[in-house]
């Protein structure tokens, strides 16, 4: 029966239901496996039709996995409908996939929705890189300053560091250079941050120096200045600032090891 479903045109929902009707009519009935559920549901013409047929399949012993819901989620939809579908997947005991978390993140449009989506996904460890990238791209950078974004991202104790590269790009596209530089001051080793330094050297030098002079996370600011000067081929100044970073009271052990490695790469022993 799965082979019959596979041969149907991608939009032949009536044909898929006919195959399912034949399976039900057998004695004993043939229970749909995850592949059967996915093949039938993806041919549904609407979101509601897809969800209804999956509910019917479950009633008859079907065990749709998360992949059966992805074609339904991929249809255009608002946050609430998407959130409800992901909740439905959770309730049937299926794991929430990375693709689902990314789709959910792309449909948030406000801070409350950002919180609800993250709270739903965190227990499943699916609030990772794709989710945060989608959130930063969809609305977070429009609504929050970089400091607020960092606070939000770390509020639950864990986040995806790499996803902040998306935030740097999004702030830049919005014309919010200082917000991009704020993220870069925390993660200057990202390639996207080094490109930002190269594109806006005067603004980057002024912003990062200002943070250091103001005592705002001085170890991060000094490290960022080290990367800034390295990115514009001023290794002499990079060495000075990397060494300054090591002398700051707020330098962490992890930051210290990272900076020492950079100094070795520049041919300079660290102290």
N, C-alpha and C positions, 0 to 999 in steps of 0.2 A: 504493500500500500504506500509505503514511503517512495518507492520508485514511481508509482503512478502520480503522486503529488509533485515529484520533481519534474516530471514531463509536462506539467500544466503551464500555461502562460502565466507570467508573474502577476497579472491582475485578475486571474480567473478564480474569484472567490466562490462563485456558485459551483464550479467544478470541484474545488477543494472540499466544499461542504457535502457534495455528492459522494465523494470518496469516504468522508467521515461517516455519512449516513450508512454506507455499505458496511463499514467496519462495525458500527453499532448494531446492525441488523443480524450479524452472524451469531451463532449459538455455540459456544459462549462468545460474547462480543470481544473484539480485539481492542485492547487498551492502547491508547496513543502514547508513544514514547516521546521524549523531549524533541526529537527531530520532527515527528509528526506535528506536534503542537506548533513548532516554529514555522513549518511549511504552510500550515493552514492560516495561522495568524497574520503572516506577512502579506497575504493576499487580500486581507480585509480592506474594504474601501474607505473606512473611517476609523478613527481611534476607538469610538464606542463599540463598533462592530468587532474590532479586534479583541477588545477586552471581554466582550460578551462571549465570543467563541472560546476564548481561553478559560473563562469561568465554566463553560459547559464541558470542555475537555477535562478540567480538573474534577468536575462532578462525576465523570465516567472513568475515573482512575488515571487520567492524564497527569503527567508530571512535567509541566513546562519549566525549563530553566530560564535564567535571565536573558539568554539570547533570543528567546521567543518574544520578549517585550521590547527589544531594541528597535525593530522596524516600526513599532507603534510609537515609541518615543521620538524617533527621527522625524515624524510628521511635525509640521509647524504647530506650535502650541504654547500656551502661557505657562507661567511658573506653577500655578496651583495644580493644573492638570498633570504636569510633569512630576511634581512632588507626590501627588496621589498615586501615580503609577509606580514610582520607586518605592513608596510605602507598601504598595500591594506586593511587590516582589519580596520585600523584607518579610511580610507577614506569612508568605507561603514557605518561608525558610530557605529561600534561595539567596545566594550571595549577590551583592550589588556589584556590577562590573565597573571597570575603569571608564568604559565608554558611557555608561549610564551617569556616572558622577560628573563626567565632562559635560554631557547634555544638560544635566540639572544646573550646573554652574553657569552655563551660557544663558540661562533663562531667568536668572535673578535680576531684579530691577530695583532693589532697595536694601537697606541695611538689615531690616527684619528678615527678609528672605535669605540674605547671606547667612545670617545666624541659624535660621531653621535648616537650611540645606546642610551646613557644616555639622550641626548637631545630629542630623539624621545619618550622615555618612561616617562620622568619626568612629563610632563603635565598630564599624566594618573595615576600618583602616582604608577607606576609599576617598577620604578627603586628602588626596595627595596631589601630585604635580598637575595632572590634567584638570582636576577640579579647581584648584587655585588659579591656574592660568585662565580658565574660562571665566571665573569670577572677576579677576582683574580686568580682563578684556571687556566683559559685559557692562559692568557698572561701578565697580569698587573705586577705580581711579577717578571716575567722574564725581563721586560722592565724598570721598575721603582725602584728606591730606596724606602725604607720605608717612608722617608720624602716626596719624590715626590708623593708616593701613597696617603699619608694622605692629601697632598695639593690637589691632583686630586679629592679625595673622597669628600672633603668639599667645593670644588670650587663653587658648585651650592647652597650652604647653607644648604643642608640636605643630609643625607646618612644613611646607616644601620650600626650601631655600631657593632652589633653581627657578621656581615660578616667579620670583621677584624680577627676573629678567623681562618677563612679560610686562610687569608693572613699569619698569624703566622705559620700555618702548611706548607703552600706552600714555604715560605722562608726557613723553616727548611729543607724541602726535597731538596731544591736547594743548601743546604750547606751554606746559608747566615744567620749565627747565629746572627750577629749584627743587621741585618734588622728585624729578628724576635723579638729581644730584644727591638728594637726601638718601634715596635707596642706594645709590652708588657709594655713599660714604660708609654704609654698612656692609656692602658686598662688592668692594672694588676689584676683586679678582675675576668677576664675571666678564667674559669677552664683550658683552653688550655695554658694560660700564667703561671699559677701556676705549671702546669706540666713541662713547659719549665724551670722554675726556679729550680725545683727539679732535672731535668736531667742535667742541666749545672750550678750548684751553683756557682762555681768559676767565670765563665764568666759572669753570671748574676750579681753577686755582684760587680765585677769590672766595668761592663758597666754602671750599674745604679748609682754607686757611682761617676763614672766619669762625668755623666751628671749633677748630683747634684753639684759637685765641680766646674764644668764649668758654672754653672748658667743657664743651659738649661732647661727651664720649671721646676724650682726647686720644686714647689708644687707637680707636677706629679712625678718627680724623687723620692722625699721623700716618697710619697704615695706608689710608686712601691717598694721601699726598705722595707716599712712596710709589704707589701704583700709577698715580697721575704722572709723575715725572718719568717713571719708567716707560709709560705709554707714549711720551713725546721725546723719547730718546735722550733723556737727561739722567743717565745712570748715576752721576755724581750726586745730584740732589736726591735721587731715589734712595741712595745709601744713607744719606744724612737723615731722611725722614723715617726710614725703616728703623734705624737705630734709635731715633727719638721715640718711636712707638714702643720699643722694648723698655724704655725708662719710665713709661707712664704707670701710675698707680693702678689704673683700671685694666691693665693688660691681662687677659686670661692666659692660662697655660696653653690652650689650643691656639690662641692668637700668637703667643710667643713662638711656638714651634713653627707656625706658618711663616711668620716674618723671618725667622732664622733661616728657613729654607730659601726664601727669596734672596736674602743676603748672600747665601752660599752660591745661588745661581748667578749673582752679580759678581762673584769672585771676591767677596768681602767677608771675612770672618766676623761673626756677631759676638757681642760682649754681653 
